[in-house]
Amino acid sequence: MKYKILENPNCEDAYGLIEEALRKRATITIYACCKVNYEGRALSELNWGERIILIKPDGSFLIHQEKKVEPVNWQPPKSKTRGYIQDNNLILESHRRTPKELLTVEIRKVQYITYANIEDFEELEQAGYEKDMGDMIMEKPHMIEEGFKPTAREYSVEHGFIDILGKDCDNNLMILELKARKAGVSAVKQLKRYLTDFEDDDNDYLKECLVQKKKIRGLLVAPSLGEDAKELIEKEGIEFVAVNPPKELKRDKKVTLDAF
């Protein structure tokens, strides 16, 4: 990693380092006393304070305060950054074309500034989400119940996208709503809305998969249920199946003789 650091630089030196970093498409970190103005879909102003400014090679521009995870102001990738000196202060502007937005940072004192050419080619791998649950159920449908046959994923209906559709051993339609964490009332209500989308005998999916409309079952699949959700599923006639999302990353899986 190639990097350069300046502590307590004057305005001209800080500007020079930023220009060099932008030319080299480096990641820039600045600790400075600044104020911030934003013009675009709305207007905002942040008065003088000590903050962290982060500028990335993809055009991302973020301003962090000493608290909270999210930046207080930011511009997304593909924004264009430029700097200049005005009235003995360093000005940084981040322009976004569509929609038209301008984030302006006026800096009167830089405590610390650095840039680095970072090399990182890895993609984040995740596990333990609804998608992972869906993958697992599609591979091992018996974990829902014996005879369950999944037939579609992310099926579009009037009220959203159903996680998994399928049939049971008696050819009844099954609608699965997946939650990777404890399920609450909102999940039950969402599943109920999906069930209403299938009340019409003329439903396209029923024709498509030739399901005999004996019964339509709604199943909420999650590690556990909140107390309020338990009362509501009984009232609505919805079933619950306890399933924990997988917590294994794909890169952790090892090939064994069982795979052959």
C-alpha positions as CSV (number, residue, x, y, z in Angstrom):
1,M,0.0,0.0,0.0
2,K,1.4,3.4,-1.0
3,Y,0.4,6.3,1.2
4,K,1.3,9.8,2.2
5,I,0.5,11.7,5.4
6,L,0.5,15.4,6.5
7,E,-0.1,16.7,10.0
8,N,-1.4,20.2,10.6
9,P,-0.7,21.3,7.0
10,N,-1.4,24.8,5.8
11,C,-4.2,25.3,3.2
12,E,-1.9,25.2,0.2
13,D,-0.2,21.9,1.2
14,A,-3.5,20.3,2.0
15,Y,-4.9,21.3,-1.4
16,G,-1.8,20.0,-3.1
17,L,-2.1,16.6,-1.4
18,I,-5.7,16.3,-2.3
19,E,-5.1,17.1,-6.0
20,E,-2.3,14.5,-6.0
21,A,-4.6,11.9,-4.4
22,L,-7.4,12.6,-6.9
23,R,-5.0,12.2,-9.8
24,K,-3.8,8.9,-8.4
25,R,-7.4,7.7,-7.7
26,A,-6.4,7.1,-4.0
27,T,-8.6,6.9,-0.9
28,I,-8.4,10.2,1.0
29,T,-9.0,10.7,4.8
30,I,-9.2,14.1,6.3
31,Y,-9.7,15.2,10.0
32,A,-10.7,18.8,9.8
33,C,-12.8,21.7,11.2
34,C,-15.4,22.3,8.5
35,K,-18.9,23.4,7.7
36,V,-21.1,21.6,5.1
37,N,-23.8,22.7,2.7
38,Y,-25.9,20.5,0.5
39,E,-28.1,21.5,-2.5
40,G,-30.2,19.0,-4.5
41,R,-33.4,17.2,-3.8
42,A,-33.4,19.2,-0.5
43,L,-31.3,21.7,1.3
44,S,-29.2,21.2,4.4
45,E,-26.5,23.1,6.3
46,L,-24.1,21.8,9.0
47,N,-22.2,24.5,10.9
48,W,-18.6,24.5,12.0
49,G,-17.3,21.4,13.8
50,E,-14.5,18.8,13.8
51,R,-15.3,15.9,11.4
52,I,-13.9,13.1,9.4
53,I,-14.1,13.4,5.6
54,L,-13.6,10.3,3.4
55,I,-13.3,10.4,-0.4
56,K,-13.0,7.1,-2.3
57,P,-11.8,6.4,-5.8
58,D,-15.3,5.5,-7.0
59,G,-16.5,9.0,-6.2
60,S,-18.1,8.3,-2.9
61,F,-17.8,11.3,-0.5
62,L,-18.7,10.9,3.1
63,I,-18.6,13.2,6.2
64,H,-18.7,11.6,9.6
65,Q,-19.2,13.1,13.0
66,E,-17.8,11.5,16.2
67,K,-21.0,9.5,16.8
68,K,-23.2,7.1,14.8
69,V,-22.5,4.6,12.0
70,E,-24.0,6.5,9.1
71,P,-22.4,9.6,7.6
72,V,-24.1,12.9,8.4
73,N,-23.7,14.0,4.7
74,W,-22.6,11.9,1.7
75,Q,-22.6,11.6,-2.0
76,P,-22.7,8.2,-3.8
77,P,-20.3,6.6,-6.2
78,K,-19.7,8.3,-9.6
79,S,-19.8,11.7,-8.0
80,K,-17.1,14.1,-9.1
81,T,-14.8,15.7,-6.5
82,R,-12.8,19.0,-6.9
83,G,-11.0,21.3,-4.6
84,Y,-9.9,24.9,-4.6
85,I,-8.8,27.7,-2.2
86,Q,-11.1,30.6,-1.4
87,D,-10.6,33.3,1.2
88,N,-7.7,31.3,2.8
89,N,-10.0,28.3,3.3
90,L,-9.9,24.9,1.5
91,I,-13.1,24.2,-0.4
92,L,-14.1,20.6,-1.5
93,E,-17.1,20.1,-3.8
94,S,-18.7,16.8,-4.7
95,H,-20.9,17.0,-7.8
96,R,-23.5,14.5,-8.8
97,R,-25.1,14.8,-12.2
98,T,-28.3,12.7,-12.0
99,P,-30.1,13.8,-10.0
100,K,-28.2,17.1,-9.8
101,E,-26.7,17.5,-6.3
102,L,-23.8,19.5,-4.9
103,L,-22.1,18.9,-1.5
104,T,-19.8,21.7,-0.5
105,V,-17.3,21.5,2.4
106,E,-15.5,24.6,3.6
107,I,-12.4,23.7,5.7
108,R,-10.7,26.3,7.9
109,K,-8.3,24.0,9.7
110,V,-6.9,20.6,8.7
111,Q,-5.5,18.6,11.6
112,Y,-4.5,15.5,9.6
113,I,-4.8,14.3,6.0
114,T,-3.7,11.1,4.3
115,Y,-4.2,9.3,1.1
116,A,-3.5,5.6,0.2
117,N,-3.7,3.5,-2.8
118,I,-5.6,0.5,-1.5
119,E,-5.7,-2.9,-3.2
120,D,-8.8,-5.0,-2.3
121,F,-10.4,-7.3,-4.8
122,E,-12.5,-9.5,-2.5
123,E,-16.3,-9.5,-2.5
124,L,-18.1,-9.7,0.9
125,E,-19.6,-13.1,1.6
126,Q,-22.6,-13.3,3.9
127,A,-24.6,-16.0,5.6
128,G,-27.6,-16.0,7.8
129,Y,-30.1,-14.0,5.7
130,E,-33.5,-14.8,4.1
131,K,-31.8,-15.6,0.8
132,D,-29.6,-18.2,2.5
133,M,-32.7,-19.7,4.2
134,G,-34.4,-19.9,0.8
135,D,-31.4,-21.6,-0.8
136,M,-31.3,-24.2,2.0
137,I,-35.0,-24.9,1.8
138,M,-34.8,-25.3,-2.0
139,E,-32.0,-27.8,-1.5
140,K,-33.7,-29.6,1.4
141,P,-37.5,-29.0,1.1
142,H,-38.2,-31.8,3.6
143,M,-37.1,-29.5,6.4
144,I,-40.4,-27.7,6.0
145,E,-42.4,-31.0,5.9
146,E,-42.2,-34.4,4.2
147,G,-43.6,-34.2,0.7
148,F,-43.2,-30.5,0.3
149,K,-42.2,-29.5,-3.3
150,P,-41.0,-25.9,-3.9
151,T,-42.1,-24.6,-7.3
152,A,-41.2,-20.9,-7.4
153,R,-39.1,-18.3,-5.7
154,E,-39.6,-14.5,-5.4
155,Y,-43.0,-14.9,-7.1
156,S,-44.6,-11.5,-7.8
157,V,-48.1,-10.8,-6.6
158,E,-50.1,-7.7,-6.0
159,H,-48.7,-7.2,-2.5
160,G,-45.1,-7.9,-3.1
161,F,-42.8,-10.9,-3.7
162,I,-43.5,-14.3,-2.1
163,D,-40.3,-15.9,-0.9
164,I,-41.2,-19.5,-1.9
165,L,-44.3,-21.1,-3.4
166,G,-44.8,-24.9,-3.4
167,K,-47.2,-27.8,-3.0
168,D,-47.7,-30.3,-0.2
169,C,-48.1,-34.0,-0.7
170,D,-51.9,-33.5,-1.1
171,N,-51.3,-30.9,-3.9
172,N,-52.3,-28.0,-1.7
173,L,-50.7,-24.7,-2.5
174,M,-48.1,-23.5,0.1
175,I,-47.0,-19.9,0.5
176,L,-43.8,-19.5,2.6
177,E,-42.7,-16.2,4.1
178,L,-39.1,-16.4,5.4
179,K,-37.6,-14.4,8.3
180,A,-33.9,-14.8,9.4
181,R,-34.7,-13.4,12.8
182,K,-37.6,-13.6,15.3
183,A,-40.8,-13.0,13.4
184,G,-43.3,-10.4,14.5
185,V,-46.7,-9.2,13.7
186,S,-45.6,-7.4,10.5
187,A,-44.4,-10.7,9.0
188,V,-47.8,-12.4,9.8
189,K,-49.7,-9.5,8.2
190,Q,-47.5,-9.6,5.1
191,L,-48.2,-13.3,4.7
192,K,-51.9,-12.7,5.2
193,R,-51.8,-10.2,2.3
194,Y,-50.1,-12.8,0.1
195,L,-52.9,-15.3,0.9
196,T,-55.5,-12.8,-0.2
197,D,-53.8,-12.5,-3.5
198,F,-54.7,-16.1,-4.2
199,E,-58.4,-16.0,-3.2
200,D,-59.4,-15.5,-6.8
201,D,-60.1,-18.9,-8.6
202,D,-58.8,-17.2,-11.8
203,N,-55.3,-16.7,-10.4
204,D,-52.6,-17.0,-13.0
205,Y,-50.3,-19.1,-10.8
206,L,-53.0,-21.6,-10.0
207,K,-53.5,-22.1,-13.7
208,E,-49.8,-22.2,-14.4
209,C,-48.9,-24.9,-11.9
210,L,-52.2,-26.8,-12.2
211,V,-52.7,-26.8,-8.5
212,Q,-56.0,-28.3,-7.4
213,K,-57.5,-25.6,-5.2
214,K,-58.3,-27.7,-2.2
215,K,-56.6,-25.5,0.3
216,I,-54.1,-22.6,0.4
217,R,-51.6,-22.8,3.3
218,G,-49.6,-19.9,4.6
219,L,-46.4,-20.9,6.4
220,L,-44.3,-18.4,8.4
221,V,-40.7,-19.8,8.5
222,A,-38.4,-18.2,11.1
223,P,-36.1,-19.2,14.0
224,S,-38.8,-18.1,16.5
225,L,-42.0,-16.1,17.0
226,G,-42.8,-13.0,19.1
227,E,-45.6,-13.4,21.6
228,D,-47.8,-11.0,19.7
229,A,-47.2,-12.9,16.5
230,K,-48.2,-16.2,18.1
231,E,-51.6,-14.9,18.9
232,L,-52.1,-13.5,15.4
233,I,-51.1,-16.6,13.5
234,E,-53.7,-18.7,15.5
235,K,-56.3,-16.1,14.7
236,E,-55.5,-16.0,11.0
237,G,-55.0,-19.8,10.6
238,I,-51.3,-19.4,9.6
239,E,-48.8,-22.1,10.3
240,F,-45.3,-21.7,11.8
241,V,-42.2,-23.7,11.1
242,A,-39.1,-23.1,13.1
243,V,-36.0,-22.9,10.9
244,N,-32.6,-21.3,11.7
245,P,-30.8,-19.7,8.8
246,P,-27.4,-21.3,7.8
247,K,-24.4,-19.6,9.4
248,E,-21.8,-21.2,7.1
249,L,-20.0,-19.1,4.5
250,K,-19.6,-20.8,1.1
251,R,-15.8,-20.5,1.3
252,D,-15.9,-22.5,4.6
253,K,-17.5,-25.5,2.9
254,K,-15.1,-28.3,2.3
255,V,-15.3,-30.9,-0.4
256,T,-15.5,-34.4,1.0
257,L,-16.0,-37.8,-0.5
258,D,-19.7,-37.5,0.4
259,A,-20.0,-35.1,-2.5
260,F,-19.2,-37.8,-5.0
